[in-house]
Amino acid sequence: MERTAVRGRLTWQVATVTSIVRETDAVRTIGLEVPGWAGHRAGQHLDVRLTAEDGYTAERSYSIATADDEPVAITVERLENGEVSPYLTEDLRAGDQLELRGPIGRWFVWDTSDGGPLMLIAGGSGVVPLRAMLRHRRRSGSDVPVRLLYSSRTLADVIYRSELDRYRDGAQVIYTLTREQPPGWTGYSGRVNAAMLAKTAWPAGQHPLTFVCGPTSFVEAVAEKLVGMGYPPGRIKTERFGGT
Amino acid sequence: MSTPISRGFRRLRRPSAGEKGRVPPGQYVTQGFPVLSAGPTPHTPLPEWTFSIRQGGGTLKSWTWQEFQELPAEDVTTDIHCVTRWSKLDTMWRGVSVDTLLGQVDHDTPYVLAFCDGGYTTNLPIRDVTGGQAWVAFGFGGAPLESEHGGPARLLVPHLYFWKSAKWVRGLELLDHDEPGFWETYGYHNYGDPWKEQRYAGD
């Protein structure tokens, strides 16, 4: 159901860091305790605001990594020359406090009632909101068939790997590694292309609901190929990050 | 509520003299040109492209691509501010002023709804798209506007958050009432003034 009720202003709240999990060299999942959090939907994001000792503030948006019935967590990738992400991934400690507000966005979200089959396609840290959708599906006992096609540079860059490897029961996770593959690699190699999508994505005739998230060039290329396969553009939801 | 201080967090770069007063609160300056889109990029062939002004189910005026190119165009250098927090300064556009377009029809409605390929819409008070504040832009940085950035033509309303500068625009619907557009329906602010940080509904 679309929740269209007019809401009040999203106010800044103080959140306390409960845990920091190392996902890869550059990626951390930050568990947050947010008193009075009104709940969120899989795929939504939140805004973080940091305040320096001299009063300087910086705000950034991050996808929420958890299902709607779980405590809030964000997964952050350290960007070289970034201002906020190096602090969040390297300096932040459990017990620290920061400000946030959310949840934000009602387009790039999936509820079990939206149905499927569900096609999730991620490039790099674009997997974060899609992981929230997978967790929402599992925790709500949904039997909507889902496939995740997840492109990473190397195996060491795969976020949530141990969790993703455990999905069964109608959930299929397919990896492709673009830069380097370990010996005996049985997943796909190279960038997502039309041939890979033809083998891994639901046939267009099944009327899949698709979410694509990743760097702009990745999303642009994947969405265009899906349209070329006959996917109706209105059933492809995209979220992009980074410059071009 | 006292603001928590993040010890060790510090500003990465000082704003240059030329940036002072030009970056709205909560924004940072980027040299790139990020993209915010809800779905696949539409590709309408130019021979099929039109720009229309509609009202009450009828078309008041419509231009083909060729006719549109023959309208007087302006070069516009302006700063743009995306709700996802990047600002880009001194961007260079070429397009037709909305004043020029509306000048060819009789109109007295207080609102417009821009409509686009891909089904996007965005709503604007007419006072925000007139008076030299809005264009239908087809050039960027001296070249044709690329499709992923809204080409062949997008609305340019730089004093509001950039989602109001709707990509792949195909026309304006004149309305006697305000009607939320696409992002405005999905949680974003109805007006979107970056200097008041009107990012989300209720801000």
HADDOCK unambig.tbl for C-alpha pairs under 7 A between the chains (distance, minus, plus):
assign (segid A and resid 7 and name CA) (segid B and resid 202 and name CA) 6.69 0.50 0.50
assign (segid A and resid 8 and name CA) (segid B and resid 202 and name CA) 5.24 0.50 0.50
assign (segid A and resid 9 and name CA) (segid B and resid 201 and name CA) 6.76 0.50 0.50
assign (segid A and resid 9 and name CA) (segid B and resid 202 and name CA) 4.15 0.50 0.50
assign (segid A and resid 9 and name CA) (segid B and resid 203 and name CA) 5.27 0.50 0.50
assign (segid A and resid 50 and name CA) (segid B and resid 6 and name CA) 6.29 0.50 0.50
assign (segid A and resid 51 and name CA) (segid B and resid 4 and name CA) 6.97 0.50 0.50
assign (segid A and resid 51 and name CA) (segid B and resid 5 and name CA) 5.25 0.50 0.50
assign (segid A and resid 51 and name CA) (segid B and resid 6 and name CA) 5.76 0.50 0.50
assign (segid A and resid 52 and name CA) (segid B and resid 5 and name CA) 5.75 0.50 0.50
assign (segid A and resid 52 and name CA) (segid B and resid 6 and name CA) 5.50 0.50 0.50
assign (segid A and resid 52 and name CA) (segid B and resid 7 and name CA) 6.49 0.50 0.50
assign (segid A and resid 52 and name CA) (segid B and resid 9 and name CA) 5.28 0.50 0.50
assign (segid A and resid 52 and name CA) (segid B and resid 10 and name CA) 5.48 0.50 0.50
assign (segid A and resid 53 and name CA) (segid B and resid 5 and name CA) 5.98 0.50 0.50
assign (segid A and resid 53 and name CA) (segid B and resid 6 and name CA) 6.96 0.50 0.50
assign (segid A and resid 53 and name CA) (segid B and resid 7 and name CA) 6.35 0.50 0.50
assign (segid A and resid 56 and name CA) (segid B and resid 11 and name CA) 6.75 0.50 0.50
assign (segid A and resid 58 and name CA) (segid B and resid 26 and name CA) 6.35 0.50 0.50
assign (segid A and resid 59 and name CA) (segid B and resid 26 and name CA) 5.70 0.50 0.50
assign (segid A and resid 83 and name CA) (segid B and resid 11 and name CA) 6.98 0.50 0.50
assign (segid A and resid 83 and name CA) (segid B and resid 12 and name CA) 5.63 0.50 0.50
assign (segid A and resid 87 and name CA) (segid B and resid 9 and name CA) 6.32 0.50 0.50
assign (segid A and resid 97 and name CA) (segid B and resid 4 and name CA) 5.94 0.50 0.50
assign (segid A and resid 98 and name CA) (segid B and resid 4 and name CA) 5.84 0.50 0.50
assign (segid A and resid 104 and name CA) (segid B and resid 187 and name CA) 6.93 0.50 0.50
assign (segid A and resid 105 and name CA) (segid B and resid 186 and name CA) 6.08 0.50 0.50
assign (segid A and resid 105 and name CA) (segid B and resid 187 and name CA) 5.49 0.50 0.50
assign (segid A and resid 106 and name CA) (segid B and resid 186 and name CA) 4.75 0.50 0.50
assign (segid A and resid 106 and name CA) (segid B and resid 187 and name CA) 5.99 0.50 0.50
assign (segid A and resid 107 and name CA) (segid B and resid 186 and name CA) 5.70 0.50 0.50
assign (segid A and resid 216 and name CA) (segid B and resid 35 and name CA) 6.63 0.50 0.50
assign (segid A and resid 220 and name CA) (segid B and resid 40 and name CA) 6.86 0.50 0.50
assign (segid A and resid 223 and name CA) (segid B and resid 40 and name CA) 5.16 0.50 0.50
assign (segid A and resid 224 and name CA) (segid B and resid 40 and name CA) 6.22 0.50 0.50
assign (segid A and resid 233 and name CA) (segid B and resid 39 and name CA) 6.77 0.50 0.50
assign (segid A and resid 233 and name CA) (segid B and resid 40 and name CA) 6.10 0.50 0.50
assign (segid A and resid 236 and name CA) (segid B and resid 39 and name CA) 5.68 0.50 0.50
assign (segid A and resid 236 and name CA) (segid B and resid 40 and name CA) 6.86 0.50 0.50
assign (segid A and resid 237 and name CA) (segid B and resid 38 and name CA) 5.69 0.50 0.50
assign (segid A and resid 237 and name CA) (segid B and resid 39 and name CA) 4.83 0.50 0.50
assign (segid A and resid 238 and name CA) (segid B and resid 37 and name CA) 6.66 0.50 0.50
assign (segid A and resid 238 and name CA) (segid B and resid 38 and name CA) 5.08 0.50 0.50
assign (segid A and resid 238 and name CA) (segid B and resid 39 and name CA) 4.82 0.50 0.50
assign (segid A and resid 239 and name CA) (segid B and resid 37 and name CA) 6.70 0.50 0.50
assign (segid A and resid 239 and name CA) (segid B and resid 38 and name CA) 6.46 0.50 0.50
assign (segid A and resid 240 and name CA) (segid B and resid 35 and name CA) 6.65 0.50 0.50
assign (segid A and resid 240 and name CA) (segid B and resid 36 and name CA) 6.35 0.50 0.50
assign (segid A and resid 241 and name CA) (segid B and resid 34 and name CA) 6.88 0.50 0.50
assign (segid A and resid 242 and name CA) (segid B and resid 34 and name CA) 5.66 0.50 0.50
assign (segid A and resid 243 and name CA) (segid B and resid 32 and name CA) 4.84 0.50 0.50
assign (segid A and resid 243 and name CA) (segid B and resid 33 and name CA) 5.23 0.50 0.50
assign (segid A and resid 243 and name CA) (segid B and resid 34 and name CA) 4.12 0.50 0.50
assign (segid A and resid 244 and name CA) (segid B and resid 32 and name CA) 6.11 0.50 0.50
assign (segid A and resid 244 and name CA) (segid B and resid 33 and name CA) 5.77 0.50 0.50
assign (segid A and resid 244 and name CA) (segid B and resid 34 and name CA) 5.82 0.50 0.50
